[in-house]
Structures are given as structure tokens and as C-alpha cells.
Amino acid sequence: MSDSSRDTAQGAGWGAHDPGTYGQLMPAETKKISWLDPRMLWAARNGVLASWFGDPTGRTRGRWVEQRTAAGAPADKVIRRPEPDRFSFMVIGDTGEGDDPQYAAVPGFLKVGQDTSFAVLASDVIYPVGSADDYDGKFFRPYRDYRAPIYAIPGNHDWYEDLGAFMRVFCDAPPLPAEPAPRPSGRAWLRSRLWHRPRQSDGQRLDDARALRGHASQQAVQPGPYWAIDSGPVRIIGIDTGLLGTLDAEQGAWLREVARGPRPKILITGSPLYVDGEHQPCPIEGGGTVDEIVRDPENRFVAAIGGDIHNYQRYPVTLPDGRTLQYVVAGGGGAFMHATHTIPRVSVGGVEEAGFRCYPLRGDSLAFYSRLYGRRLRMRRFFSLTEDEATAVIAERLGIPPTRGPGGPVRITRRIRLVATLLGTARRPDRGTRFRLPVRKIYTSLFSPSSATYSPPFFKCFLRLDVSPQSVRLRCYAATGNRAQELDPPVEDEVTIALA
């Protein structure tokens, strides 16, 4: 097994770059996404409009579900697969940028997943707005050689065009009939006037794109944007958290129903329940939260995996009844990298720093962003930190041992400390922090949405889960874009989850 980022800097992808073969998989002309482009931000305005003028996704989702049920989809939305008691599946989140970071993860994904039964895309299948015209280069083409079915749950970006393309691709759903326009007054009318909608010509190439995943073994039709899969000894439940990271009342009632019973369950969600050192239980319209359902011992959940945040995190939360639930963030499948060096020293839900895992390591995240800012601001000599310098200053600020040993002695200078502060590096809770977490996120998101397309390491990741009657073995694999990690994807984290 190759070195991981916890073993060596070379295992993290630093050092002499030897790019892998992922570039050969990409279309000849790849349009790179930049979230610094005002036109892109304007196209993706529906999330902001929903927060200002009311969120219409619950009603729209209900119409999609009603349509699919009328067309013969199972009313309980359960997909019953014929897997034996032992099988494997893949999870990869936030994939659909269609440029280097997404394609860099594909060779390792194909290698690790070649004997798996199916895969699940966890959130944001297509950036920037879920358009049907983007499915060619951002879904069908990158995963054309994955020979098993792919199921998906939508992320907020898939909802920016009212989920139309997602429903066509994954549910074989025709467009919804148009609704009458609201009266010309009030919040709903103003929202409808500003709402982004797909172009009339959108999706004309979709049939040709489908041919890229046209093999019989690749076909699957899911009953809607949320679903459950009964496979072997487990039930996998995928929920749709829409534009604002919540569940409507109808979906909440369905979740409570399919969560019942003694069968062990794994939740896949677009909004992680533990992330960045915080608990985010995900409210349900009308009362209650998703995490209350997950924690209920009668429901037998063993893990909750969420996308949306573009890195990997794991929180093993021990509940009052003695069970341990694995809460995982797995959104590092293809979009720009969300920083991990802004995550404070972990102390949440009974999970302390020693039990927490993340990828990229905080030191690698800080080194990545320091070089990015140095390049963008043309201040490389000031901003750029080596991976050893970044690892050392993270250990100092959080009061933890270095996650990876340095290659040599490191002297932490005033410049290194200042750069770490400017880039939003967290501090120990008992020492306070100069920047509150939302401000730190501003610092590291200013350039990141168009940052990850320069060169390796990209710090992408995906999961493989091996299921048996006794346990689920969860492994997080890294993809850096370098040939070494492409040929032998390193395991960045691993945990065995008991089912008995």
C-alpha cells in the first residue's frame, strides 16, 4: 500500500509533480468554473432568493414525487437490490465541476471501485446550476467506465434549475407542467420574477450523452430525489436537503417511516450533520431534526455520510446508550477544496481531537492556501509556506502533536504565524481566536472557488464501503492528480463499523 498524507509529504502529493493520466479522460475543450465570475454568481442566485423570499423547493419536490408515483415508482421509494450478504459500494460527493479536480479523482475511483455493486453521488452532481447540457462532461463522460449503476441525491446546485435535469437523468422523469404565475404582488411574485430557470434549448444533447453509460449493467432508475436502497444486510437511505439544507414535512414523514425497524442503516445526505467542529442536526419542516431520527436506537443507524463541504471529515460520536455513530463528510469528489486548517481543535458531541479525522490534513490545507494566495497576490515570498512549516504552526496553534513528522527542523517565525492568522487558521478554544469561524471562511473562500485547477495536489477523495453481516468497513481514498496516488490510491482513513 502506498504512503498516505499521514505518512509522508510525498504521500500527500507534494514534491516533484508527475501528473497522472486523468488529463487524457477530459474533453479536449474543458470550460473551467470560476465562482469569482459575476455571471456565474448571478446564474446561481436561487439559493439567495429562497432565503430572502421563501423556499419553494418543498412544493416542487412534492410535485416531482407525485409525478413519479403516478408513473409507477414504488410508493415507499425503496429500491430492492439482489446483492448477497457481502457486497461493496462507492460514495463520492460534490463531483460535477467537469475540470481537473473532478477528472483527477476518476482513475483511482475506477480502480478501487471496479468490483463494487453500485455507487452513490452525494450532493452537487452538476455545477454551477444543474443544467442538462452539462451532464455530458460532468457525469456521463467521467464515469463511463464505471460498469455498475450510479444513484444520486441532489445538492443545492442541482436545485438551481428546479431539479429538472437531475430528474431526467436519474429518474427518467419528463418536465413538470407549468404552474400558474403568482399574483403580481408579494414575496412569491417577486421571487418568481427573479428566479433562474433553464434555457429553452437546454438538454438537446442529453440523449447522445446517455450513450456514454449505455451498458445494461450501468442502468438504474431511482424513484425520486430521495430514496432507500435495501442491499444485503443494510438499508441505505438518501435524503434531499434542497436549496437551504432542510427537509420538507412530506419527506420528513417518509424518513421516519423508512428509518424504522431492526435493519442496520446508513444515511446519505447533502447536508452533513457534523462538520467543521460543529453539530448541524438538519431541521425538518413542522418539527424535529434528521439527527433525532438517526440517533434513535430503534432505527439502528450506524453512519451518516454527507456531501456539500469539499473535503473529508469523520466524527465518531458515542451516544448515551453506548452506541458509536460515525458521522462523515465526504464532499471531496471533484470541486474546489474547502479548507480544513480553519477547523478548530475538535470538541463536539463527545468527540475530541484525538478521535477526529480529516483530509486534507490541516497543515496540507494551510500550505495549499498559502501558495494559492502567494500566487494570486504576487507575494509568493511572503505568503508561501512549506508543508513542514504549515504543519508545525498548526500544531502550535491547536496545541496538538504534528499529524505528520517534519522532514527536518522547523523554526516558526513571526512571518509564518502572521500568514497562518491571515489565512484563518484556527486556535485552541481556551486561547480564543482572532477571527470567528464565519470570517475565517471568508478568508479561505475568497480565492478557493477557482483555485484547484492549477496543478496537483488537488486533495480529492472518495469512499469505499465493504458490507458484511457483521460490519461495514469504510475507507477514504485520496486522489491528488499525481501518478503515484493514481496508480495506488492511498487510504487516508479507515474504520470498521459493527452491525451486530
Rosetta blueprint (number, residue, H / E / L):
1 M L
2 S L
3 D L
4 S L
5 S L
6 R L
7 D L
8 T L
9 A L
10 Q L
11 G L
12 A L
13 G L
14 W L
15 G L
16 A L
17 H L
18 D L
19 P E
20 G L
21 T L
22 Y H
23 G H
24 Q H
25 L L
26 M L
27 P L
28 A L
29 E L
30 T L
31 K L
32 K L
33 I L
34 S L
35 W L
36 L L
37 D L
38 P H
39 R H
40 M H
41 L H
42 W H
43 A H
44 A L
45 R L
46 N H
47 G H
48 V H
49 L H
50 A H
51 S H
52 W H
53 F H
54 G L
55 D L
56 P L
57 T H
58 G H
59 R H
60 T H
61 R H
62 G H
63 R H
64 W H
65 V H
66 E H
67 Q H
68 R H
69 T H
70 A H
71 A L
72 G L
73 A L
74 P L
75 A L
76 D L
77 K L
78 V E
79 I E
80 R E
81 R L
82 P L
83 E L
84 P L
85 D L
86 R L
87 F E
88 S E
89 F E
90 M E
91 V E
92 I E
93 G L
94 D L
95 T L
96 G L
97 E L
98 G L
99 D L
100 D H
101 P H
102 Q H
103 Y H
104 A H
105 A L
106 V H
107 P H
108 G H
109 F H
110 L H
111 K H
112 V H
113 G L
114 Q L
115 D L
116 T L
117 S L
118 F E
119 A E
120 V E
121 L E
122 A E
123 S L
124 D L
125 V L
126 I L
127 Y L
128 P L
129 V L
130 G L
131 S L
132 A H
133 D H
134 D H
135 Y H
136 D H
137 G H
138 K H
139 F H
140 F H
141 R L
142 P L
143 Y L
144 R L
145 D L
146 Y L
147 R L
148 A L
149 P L
150 I E
151 Y E
152 A E
153 I E
154 P L
155 G L
156 N L
157 H H
158 D H
159 W H
160 Y H
161 E H
162 D L
163 L L
164 G H
165 A H
166 F H
167 M H
168 R H
169 V H
170 F H
171 C H
172 D L
173 A L
174 P L
175 P L
176 L L
177 P L
178 A L
179 E L
180 P L
181 A L
182 P L
183 R L
184 P L
185 S L
186 G H
187 R H
188 A H
189 W H
190 L H
191 R H
192 S H
193 R H
194 L H
195 W L
196 H L
197 R L
198 P L
199 R L
200 Q L
201 S L
202 D L
203 G L
204 Q L
205 R L
206 L H
207 D H
208 D H
209 A H
210 R H
211 A H
212 L H
213 R H
214 G L
215 H L
216 A H
217 S H
218 Q H
219 Q L
220 A L
221 V L
222 Q L
223 P L
224 G L
225 P L
226 Y L
227 W E
228 A E
229 I E
230 D E
231 S E
232 G L
233 P L
234 V E
235 R E
236 I E
237 I E
238 G E
239 I E
240 D L
241 T L
242 G L
243 L L
244 L L
245 G L
246 T L
247 L E
248 D L
249 A H
250 E H
251 Q H
252 G H
253 A H
254 W H
255 L H
256 R H
257 E H
258 V H
259 A L
260 R L
261 G L
262 P L
263 R L
264 P L
265 K E
266 I E
267 L E
268 I E
269 T E
270 G L
271 S L
272 P L
273 L L
274 Y E
275 V E
276 D L
277 G L
278 E E
279 H E
280 Q L
281 P L
282 C L
283 P E
284 I E
285 E L
286 G L
287 G L
288 G L
289 T E
290 V H
291 D H
292 E H
293 I H
294 V H
295 R H
296 D L
297 P H
298 E H
299 N H
300 R L
301 F E
302 V E
303 A E
304 A E
305 I E
306 G E
307 G L
308 D L
309 I L
310 H L
311 N L
312 Y E
313 Q E
314 R E
315 Y E
316 P E
317 V E
318 T E
319 L L
320 P L
321 D L
322 G L
323 R L
324 T E
325 L E
326 Q E
327 Y E
328 V E
329 V E
330 A E
331 G L
332 G L
333 G L
334 G L
335 A L
336 F L
337 M L
338 H L
339 A L
340 T L
341 H L
342 T L
343 I L
344 P L
345 R L
346 V L
347 S E
348 V E
349 G L
350 G L
351 V E
352 E E
353 E H
354 A H
355 G H
356 F L
357 R E
358 C E
359 Y E
360 P L
361 L L
362 R H
363 G H
364 D H
365 S H
366 L H
367 A H
368 F H
369 Y H
370 S H
371 R H
372 L H
373 Y H
374 G H
375 R H
376 R H
377 L L
378 R L
379 M L
380 R H
381 R H
382 F H
383 F H
384 S L
385 L L
386 T L
387 E H
388 D H
389 E H
390 A H
391 T H
392 A H
393 V H
394 I H
395 A H
396 E H
397 R H
398 L H
399 G L
400 I L
401 P L
402 P L
403 T L
404 R L
405 G L
406 P L
407 G L
408 G L
409 P L
410 V L
411 R L
412 I L
413 T L
414 R H
415 R H
416 I H
417 R H
418 L H
419 V H
420 A H
421 T H
422 L H
423 L L
424 G L
425 T L
426 A L
427 R L
428 R L
429 P H
430 D H
431 R H
432 G L
433 T L
434 R L
435 F L
436 R L
437 L H
438 P H
439 V H
440 R H
441 K H
442 I H
443 Y H
444 T H
445 S H
446 L L
447 F L
448 S H
449 P H
450 S H
451 S L
452 A L
453 T L
454 Y L
455 S L
456 P L
457 P L
458 F L
459 F L
460 K E
461 C E
462 F E
463 L E
464 R E
465 L E
466 D E
467 V E
468 S L
469 P L
470 Q L
471 S E
472 V E
473 R E
474 L E
475 R E
476 C E
477 Y E
478 A E
479 A E
480 T L
481 G L
482 N E
483 R H
484 A H
485 Q H
486 E H
487 L H
488 D L
489 P L
490 P L
491 V E
492 E E
493 D E
494 E E
495 V E
496 T E
497 I E
498 A E
499 L L
500 A L
